[in-house]
């Protein structure tokens, strides 16, 4: 990925985190990879999970540890 693609993917990951309300710094975060967005959350996600964002698949990782959910 080029730098502009990387910046775009990071921006989309931030937008997805805002959409999912994962902005408190401890309940979870979104990470962009070249082939998908990865959502890490501390608890089981209540409600319907998003499966695609901006044409890319979204992979969910639920019940991750506190440090992983805070991206430490």
C-alpha contacts under 8 A as a table, 3 or more apart, distances in Angstrom:
res1	aa1	res2	aa2	distance
1	X	5	X	5.80
1	X	6	X	6.18
1	X	34	X	7.20
2	X	5	X	5.17
2	X	6	X	6.11
3	X	6	X	4.95
3	X	7	X	6.08
4	X	7	X	5.08
4	X	8	X	6.11
5	X	8	X	5.03
5	X	9	X	6.15
6	X	9	X	5.15
6	X	10	X	6.21
7	X	10	X	5.11
7	X	11	X	6.16
8	X	11	X	5.06
8	X	12	X	6.20
9	X	12	X	5.02
9	X	13	X	6.09
9	X	32	X	6.00
9	X	33	X	7.79
10	X	13	X	5.00
10	X	14	X	6.22
10	X	31	X	7.68
10	X	32	X	6.14
11	X	14	X	5.09
11	X	15	X	6.23
12	X	15	X	4.94
12	X	16	X	6.13
12	X	54	X	7.54
13	X	16	X	5.07
13	X	17	X	6.18
13	X	30	X	5.65
13	X	31	X	6.16
13	X	32	X	5.81
13	X	37	X	6.84
14	X	17	X	5.01
14	X	18	X	6.22
14	X	30	X	7.05
15	X	18	X	5.05
15	X	19	X	6.13
16	X	19	X	4.91
16	X	20	X	6.12
16	X	30	X	7.14
16	X	53	X	7.34
17	X	20	X	5.09
17	X	21	X	5.90
17	X	22	X	5.03
17	X	23	X	6.60
17	X	29	X	6.27
17	X	30	X	5.75
18	X	21	X	4.83
18	X	22	X	6.09
18	X	23	X	6.34
19	X	22	X	7.81
21	X	24	X	7.87
22	X	25	X	7.12
22	X	27	X	6.31
22	X	28	X	5.58
22	X	29	X	5.80
23	X	26	X	7.98
23	X	27	X	7.95
23	X	28	X	7.81
23	X	29	X	7.50
24	X	27	X	6.56
25	X	28	X	6.77
25	X	29	X	7.47
25	X	70	X	5.55
26	X	66	X	7.12
26	X	69	X	5.93
26	X	70	X	4.44
27	X	41	X	5.86
27	X	42	X	5.59
27	X	43	X	7.85
27	X	66	X	7.87
27	X	69	X	5.87
27	X	70	X	6.69
28	X	39	X	7.34
28	X	40	X	5.25
28	X	41	X	4.18
28	X	42	X	6.10
28	X	68	X	7.91
28	X	69	X	4.28
28	X	70	X	5.88
28	X	71	X	7.66
29	X	39	X	5.98
29	X	40	X	5.49
29	X	41	X	6.72
29	X	69	X	6.29
29	X	70	X	6.97
29	X	71	X	6.97
30	X	37	X	6.72
30	X	38	X	5.59
30	X	39	X	4.52
30	X	40	X	6.29
31	X	37	X	5.77
31	X	38	X	5.07
31	X	39	X	6.47
32	X	36	X	6.38
32	X	37	X	4.61
32	X	38	X	6.26
33	X	36	X	5.37
33	X	37	X	5.99
33	X	38	X	7.49
35	X	56	X	7.05
35	X	57	X	7.56
36	X	56	X	5.55
36	X	57	X	5.05
36	X	58	X	5.72
36	X	59	X	6.89
37	X	53	X	7.82
37	X	56	X	7.01
37	X	57	X	6.39
37	X	58	X	4.78
37	X	59	X	6.16
38	X	58	X	5.86
38	X	59	X	4.85
38	X	60	X	5.99
38	X	61	X	7.25
39	X	58	X	7.08
39	X	59	X	6.16
39	X	60	X	4.92
39	X	61	X	5.93
40	X	60	X	6.34
40	X	61	X	4.82
40	X	62	X	6.06
40	X	64	X	6.67
40	X	68	X	7.49
40	X	69	X	5.76
41	X	44	X	7.28
41	X	45	X	7.39
41	X	60	X	7.95
41	X	61	X	6.38
41	X	62	X	5.06
41	X	63	X	6.15
41	X	64	X	6.11
41	X	69	X	5.53
42	X	62	X	6.07
42	X	63	X	4.57
42	X	64	X	5.00
42	X	65	X	6.23
42	X	66	X	6.42
42	X	69	X	5.67
43	X	62	X	5.81
43	X	63	X	4.59
43	X	64	X	7.32
44	X	62	X	5.36
44	X	63	X	5.91
45	X	48	X	7.86
45	X	49	X	7.18
45	X	62	X	6.96
50	X	53	X	7.30
50	X	58	X	6.76
51	X	57	X	5.78
51	X	58	X	4.98
51	X	59	X	7.23
52	X	55	X	5.90
52	X	56	X	5.34
52	X	57	X	4.41
52	X	58	X	5.25
53	X	56	X	5.34
53	X	57	X	6.43
53	X	58	X	6.61
61	X	64	X	6.72
64	X	68	X	6.18
64	X	69	X	6.16
65	X	68	X	5.31
65	X	69	X	6.15
66	X	69	X	5.18
66	X	70	X	6.22
67	X	70	X	5.15
67	X	71	X	6.20
67	X	72	X	5.31
68	X	71	X	4.89
68	X	72	X	5.98
69	X	72	X	7.78
